[in-house]
């Protein structure tokens, strides 16, 4: 019996698979291109395109899939300006395909990746953000747009099929195998410290300041939280914040960097004092799974710097 993890070779997915394996769970990962991936003992890598129902069904013929963690392909990203309608059709089609095979295979629980952006795009940017807050339907960015759509579709399909669908509202996640994020500066700051260079903030949507803060969750904690949600005997809710449960400022990241690399040139200017400070409340997550973050800012920063200095590019 195995858990199917879409996006299992990616950033959050690879750490989720590692956490599932630590719990003794076998995993099946899918990738569109054949060959080239070795994920370790207890992990099978199959060639399949989640946008193609027949190839997904074939995976179920070779493995007994009992659960699905769907972390890939439910939004058109990066957007394709030349074919936006087809892009959106493929993105939503992958979700429908996942739910179709889940029903055919008798899967009990499907987890769907959502985002902290469903709160931010609803104007909720201060204090503790809880899963029962009312969200607006609108969003200016395609990521929260499609995550909101996915949550609504997931709820409908859960009721229609009897499959338990769990939304993971994932906070700002950073760490090994990560990417240059447009929304927060922590990865750029750590990369600069590890390499002895000036930080490159060219990918950020706005210039960063020292007091800018966000709920930052180290990716190893994110993966463990998702694994716990997938494996829990009973969940009392359909939506969970997957986060650290606290706001971390750039100033805190810089202090942690200096503890590991005292001469790092990672200063940031102070802003005008109007930066929002919000975090995701993880009371539900802790209550139903026992999850508590293992990585505080200092430990996470040191671990990531060690990873990068070992020769890893990201």
WOZI-V726987 format. One record per residue. N is the residue number from 1. PSI is psi in degrees with one decimal (999 if undefined). NEAR is the number of other ideal C-beta (glycine too) atoms within 10 Angstrom. D_CENTER is the distance of its C-alpha to the mean C-alpha in Angstrom with 2 decimals. Layout:
n->(N | N)
psi->(PSI | PSI)
near->(NEAR | NEAR)
d_center->(D_CENTER | D_CENTER)
//
This chain:
n->(1 | 2 | 3 | 4 | 5 | 6 | 7 | 8 | 9 | 10 | 11 | 12 | 13 | 14 | 15 | 16 | 17 | 18 | 19 | 20 | 21 | 22 | 23 | 24 | 25 | 26 | 27 | 28 | 29 | 30 | 31 | 32 | 33 | 34 | 35 | 36 | 37 | 38 | 39 | 40 | 41 | 42 | 43 | 44 | 45 | 46 | 47 | 48 | 49 | 50 | 51 | 52 | 53 | 54 | 55 | 56 | 57 | 58 | 59 | 60 | 61 | 62 | 63 | 64 | 65 | 66 | 67 | 68 | 69 | 70 | 71 | 72 | 73 | 74 | 75 | 76 | 77 | 78 | 79 | 80 | 81 | 82 | 83 | 84 | 85 | 86 | 87 | 88 | 89 | 90 | 91 | 92 | 93 | 94 | 95 | 96 | 97 | 98 | 99 | 100 | 101 | 102 | 103 | 104 | 105 | 106 | 107 | 108 | 109 | 110 | 111 | 112 | 113 | 114 | 115 | 116 | 117 | 118 | 119 | 120 | 121 | 122 | 123 | 124 | 125 | 126 | 127 | 128 | 129 | 130 | 131 | 132 | 133 | 134 | 135 | 136 | 137 | 138 | 139 | 140 | 141 | 142 | 143 | 144 | 145 | 146 | 147 | 148 | 149 | 150 | 151 | 152 | 153 | 154 | 155 | 156 | 157 | 158 | 159 | 160 | 161 | 162 | 163 | 164 | 165 | 166 | 167 | 168 | 169 | 170 | 171 | 172 | 173 | 174 | 175 | 176 | 177 | 178 | 179 | 180 | 181 | 182 | 183 | 184 | 185 | 186 | 187 | 188 | 189 | 190 | 191 | 192 | 193 | 194 | 195 | 196 | 197 | 198 | 199 | 200 | 201 | 202 | 203 | 204 | 205 | 206 | 207 | 208 | 209 | 210 | 211 | 212 | 213 | 214 | 215 | 216 | 217 | 218 | 219 | 220 | 221 | 222 | 223 | 224 | 225 | 226 | 227 | 228 | 229 | 230 | 231 | 232 | 233 | 234 | 235 | 236 | 237 | 238 | 239 | 240 | 241 | 242 | 243 | 244 | 245 | 246 | 247 | 248 | 249 | 250 | 251 | 252 | 253 | 254 | 255 | 256 | 257 | 258 | 259 | 260 | 261 | 262 | 263 | 264 | 265 | 266 | 267 | 268 | 269 | 270 | 271 | 272 | 273 | 274 | 275 | 276 | 277 | 278 | 279 | 280 | 281 | 282 | 283 | 284 | 285 | 286 | 287 | 288 | 289 | 290 | 291 | 292 | 293 | 294 | 295 | 296 | 297 | 298 | 299 | 300 | 301 | 302 | 303 | 304 | 305 | 306 | 307 | 308 | 309 | 310 | 311 | 312 | 313 | 314)
psi->(134.5 | 156.6 | 126.4 | 125.9 | 108.5 | 141.5 | 19.2 | -10.3 | 1.7 | -161.7 | -73.3 | -36.9 | -42.8 | -35.3 | -31.0 | -43.3 | -43.2 | -40.9 | -38.6 | -40.3 | -37.2 | -25.1 | 6.9 | 14.5 | 130.6 | 148.7 | 150.5 | 128.1 | 151.6 | 142.6 | 149.3 | -36.2 | 145.6 | 144.4 | 170.1 | -5.9 | 130.6 | 114.1 | -0.1 | 175.0 | 143.8 | 8.8 | 121.6 | 136.2 | 120.0 | 143.7 | 116.9 | 145.6 | 118.5 | -12.9 | -8.0 | 109.8 | -38.8 | -40.9 | -32.4 | -43.5 | -36.4 | -33.7 | -41.2 | -19.6 | -23.1 | -15.9 | 148.1 | 99.5 | 122.1 | -11.0 | 156.3 | 131.0 | 109.6 | 102.3 | 3.2 | 148.5 | 14.3 | 19.3 | 150.2 | 90.7 | 128.4 | 151.6 | 145.2 | 103.0 | -21.5 | -20.3 | 59.2 | -35.7 | -45.5 | -37.6 | -46.0 | -38.5 | -43.4 | -41.4 | -48.9 | -32.0 | -34.5 | -37.1 | -44.1 | -40.3 | -42.0 | -44.6 | -33.5 | -49.7 | -31.3 | -42.1 | -43.2 | -34.6 | -6.7 | 32.1 | 137.8 | -40.7 | 133.1 | 126.8 | 135.2 | 131.2 | 123.3 | -159.9 | 155.0 | -21.9 | -19.6 | -28.0 | -51.1 | -42.6 | -10.9 | 7.8 | 13.7 | 97.8 | 13.3 | 136.9 | -163.6 | 126.9 | 123.1 | 155.4 | -20.5 | 4.8 | 145.7 | 131.7 | 146.2 | 159.8 | -24.7 | 158.9 | 135.5 | -16.5 | 143.3 | -28.6 | -58.5 | -28.6 | -53.1 | -26.3 | -38.4 | -44.7 | -43.3 | -39.4 | -42.5 | -45.4 | -40.4 | -41.1 | -43.2 | -47.2 | -31.4 | -46.5 | -38.8 | -32.5 | -20.0 | 3.8 | 138.4 | 118.3 | 126.4 | 123.6 | 130.3 | 105.8 | 95.9 | 131.5 | -175.7 | 112.0 | 137.2 | 159.9 | -166.2 | 138.0 | 13.3 | -170.5 | 170.7 | 107.3 | 137.7 | -8.7 | -18.9 | 156.1 | -10.5 | -47.7 | -42.9 | -39.2 | -44.6 | -41.7 | -43.2 | -42.6 | -40.8 | -29.9 | -5.9 | 33.8 | 173.5 | 145.4 | 141.2 | 108.1 | 18.6 | -22.2 | -11.1 | 145.9 | -15.3 | 151.4 | 136.6 | 154.2 | 161.6 | -37.5 | -4.8 | 133.2 | 149.0 | 156.9 | 103.9 | 123.9 | 125.2 | 139.4 | -29.2 | -34.3 | -39.9 | -48.9 | -39.5 | -39.9 | -44.5 | -42.5 | -43.0 | -39.1 | -36.1 | -35.3 | -8.9 | 137.9 | -40.1 | 135.6 | 141.4 | -1.7 | 164.9 | -12.4 | 134.5 | 136.0 | 128.4 | 102.8 | -178.7 | -22.3 | 17.0 | 156.9 | 133.5 | 126.3 | 161.9 | -34.4 | -37.6 | -39.1 | -43.7 | -41.5 | -40.0 | -37.5 | -44.2 | -28.6 | -30.3 | -35.0 | 86.4 | -29.6 | 14.8 | 134.4 | 75.4 | 34.4 | 150.4 | 147.4 | 160.7 | 142.0 | -155.5 | 7.8 | 8.7 | 7.3 | 132.6 | 156.0 | 103.1 | 159.7 | 160.5 | 124.6 | 127.7 | 26.1 | -44.8 | -49.8 | -47.0 | -42.5 | -37.2 | -18.2 | -14.2 | 6.8 | 132.3 | 133.7 | 138.3 | -17.0 | 110.3 | -179.6 | -42.2 | -47.0 | -41.7 | -45.3 | -45.8 | -40.8 | -41.9 | -41.3 | -42.4 | -42.9 | -47.2 | -39.6 | -11.4 | 0.7 | 2.1 | 138.1 | -26.9 | 999)
near->(9 | 19 | 27 | 29 | 30 | 25 | 22 | 27 | 19 | 18 | 20 | 26 | 23 | 21 | 25 | 31 | 29 | 19 | 21 | 27 | 18 | 11 | 12 | 8 | 19 | 16 | 25 | 24 | 25 | 22 | 21 | 13 | 8 | 9 | 8 | 8 | 14 | 7 | 19 | 10 | 6 | 13 | 22 | 15 | 19 | 17 | 14 | 21 | 17 | 25 | 16 | 15 | 17 | 9 | 16 | 25 | 15 | 15 | 21 | 18 | 7 | 10 | 18 | 11 | 20 | 16 | 22 | 25 | 29 | 26 | 24 | 22 | 23 | 27 | 22 | 21 | 13 | 7 | 14 | 13 | 7 | 7 | 12 | 12 | 9 | 11 | 18 | 18 | 13 | 18 | 19 | 18 | 17 | 22 | 22 | 14 | 22 | 25 | 24 | 16 | 21 | 25 | 15 | 13 | 20 | 11 | 21 | 12 | 20 | 25 | 25 | 26 | 24 | 25 | 26 | 26 | 21 | 24 | 22 | 18 | 22 | 18 | 10 | 18 | 14 | 11 | 12 | 16 | 22 | 14 | 18 | 8 | 12 | 6 | 15 | 12 | 10 | 11 | 19 | 7 | 17 | 18 | 19 | 23 | 19 | 22 | 26 | 21 | 18 | 23 | 20 | 11 | 18 | 25 | 15 | 12 | 21 | 19 | 10 | 10 | 15 | 9 | 18 | 16 | 24 | 21 | 25 | 26 | 22 | 24 | 29 | 21 | 28 | 26 | 26 | 18 | 16 | 20 | 12 | 13 | 17 | 12 | 16 | 23 | 26 | 30 | 23 | 20 | 24 | 29 | 20 | 20 | 26 | 20 | 12 | 10 | 12 | 10 | 20 | 11 | 15 | 8 | 13 | 17 | 9 | 11 | 11 | 20 | 19 | 18 | 18 | 23 | 21 | 28 | 27 | 26 | 30 | 26 | 22 | 22 | 24 | 27 | 27 | 25 | 27 | 29 | 27 | 21 | 24 | 24 | 16 | 15 | 5 | 6 | 18 | 9 | 14 | 15 | 19 | 30 | 28 | 30 | 29 | 27 | 19 | 18 | 21 | 25 | 20 | 23 | 15 | 20 | 29 | 20 | 13 | 24 | 24 | 15 | 13 | 18 | 19 | 7 | 7 | 21 | 11 | 20 | 10 | 20 | 9 | 10 | 15 | 7 | 7 | 7 | 17 | 13 | 15 | 18 | 22 | 26 | 18 | 26 | 13 | 19 | 25 | 16 | 12 | 17 | 20 | 9 | 23 | 13 | 20 | 11 | 21 | 15 | 20 | 15 | 14 | 26 | 28 | 17 | 17 | 29 | 20 | 13 | 17 | 18 | 13 | 9 | 6 | 12 | 6 | 14)
d_center->(24.25 | 20.73 | 17.15 | 16.05 | 12.54 | 11.97 | 10.09 | 11.15 | 12.71 | 9.90 | 7.87 | 5.17 | 7.68 | 10.63 | 9.95 | 9.37 | 12.61 | 14.30 | 13.81 | 15.13 | 17.96 | 18.84 | 19.45 | 21.75 | 19.82 | 20.45 | 17.80 | 18.28 | 16.15 | 17.15 | 17.75 | 19.98 | 22.30 | 24.62 | 24.93 | 23.69 | 20.88 | 21.64 | 19.05 | 21.54 | 23.54 | 22.42 | 19.99 | 21.35 | 20.20 | 21.60 | 22.33 | 21.27 | 20.04 | 18.03 | 20.01 | 23.16 | 24.03 | 26.75 | 24.68 | 22.16 | 25.22 | 26.61 | 23.75 | 24.76 | 28.32 | 27.56 | 25.23 | 25.28 | 21.83 | 21.48 | 17.83 | 14.94 | 11.15 | 10.35 | 7.22 | 9.63 | 12.40 | 12.61 | 13.36 | 15.90 | 14.24 | 16.12 | 18.74 | 22.01 | 24.85 | 27.36 | 25.97 | 23.76 | 25.04 | 24.53 | 21.01 | 20.17 | 22.12 | 20.26 | 16.80 | 18.02 | 20.14 | 17.35 | 16.24 | 19.95 | 20.44 | 17.80 | 19.53 | 22.89 | 22.55 | 21.07 | 24.29 | 26.48 | 25.21 | 25.47 | 21.84 | 21.55 | 17.87 | 15.09 | 11.51 | 9.86 | 6.39 | 7.56 | 7.29 | 9.62 | 11.52 | 13.29 | 15.12 | 15.90 | 17.18 | 19.32 | 20.96 | 19.54 | 19.25 | 21.34 | 21.24 | 19.31 | 17.23 | 17.63 | 16.47 | 20.08 | 20.43 | 21.76 | 19.71 | 21.52 | 21.28 | 21.27 | 18.78 | 19.92 | 16.83 | 15.76 | 11.99 | 12.76 | 15.81 | 14.35 | 11.71 | 14.86 | 16.80 | 14.45 | 14.70 | 18.44 | 18.93 | 17.09 | 19.44 | 22.41 | 21.78 | 21.27 | 24.66 | 26.27 | 25.36 | 25.18 | 21.83 | 19.53 | 16.40 | 13.67 | 11.15 | 7.97 | 8.06 | 5.17 | 7.29 | 7.93 | 6.44 | 9.28 | 11.48 | 12.97 | 12.24 | 10.41 | 11.82 | 14.11 | 12.24 | 14.56 | 13.77 | 14.42 | 16.85 | 15.76 | 14.91 | 18.17 | 20.13 | 19.24 | 19.92 | 23.22 | 24.24 | 23.64 | 25.66 | 28.24 | 27.71 | 27.30 | 23.80 | 22.94 | 21.45 | 22.38 | 18.90 | 18.43 | 19.39 | 21.74 | 23.57 | 22.07 | 24.20 | 24.53 | 23.95 | 20.78 | 18.28 | 14.75 | 12.75 | 11.29 | 9.58 | 10.38 | 8.02 | 10.74 | 10.62 | 6.98 | 8.03 | 11.29 | 10.44 | 8.91 | 12.02 | 14.25 | 13.38 | 14.14 | 17.29 | 18.73 | 22.22 | 21.98 | 19.56 | 21.30 | 18.86 | 16.85 | 14.13 | 12.42 | 10.86 | 8.30 | 9.60 | 12.62 | 15.04 | 16.77 | 17.04 | 17.38 | 19.70 | 20.30 | 23.60 | 22.05 | 20.02 | 23.36 | 25.27 | 23.03 | 23.42 | 27.16 | 27.36 | 26.22 | 27.80 | 30.65 | 31.75 | 28.44 | 29.09 | 26.08 | 27.85 | 26.65 | 29.01 | 29.10 | 28.45 | 30.53 | 29.14 | 27.47 | 23.79 | 21.82 | 20.39 | 17.92 | 15.53 | 13.79 | 16.28 | 15.16 | 18.61 | 17.65 | 15.05 | 17.68 | 20.50 | 19.35 | 17.75 | 19.25 | 16.00 | 16.83 | 15.01 | 16.96 | 16.26 | 18.00 | 18.11 | 21.08 | 19.90 | 16.48 | 18.35 | 21.07 | 18.88 | 17.07 | 20.53 | 22.01 | 19.50 | 20.31 | 23.99 | 24.11 | 23.98 | 20.35 | 19.66 | 16.08)
//
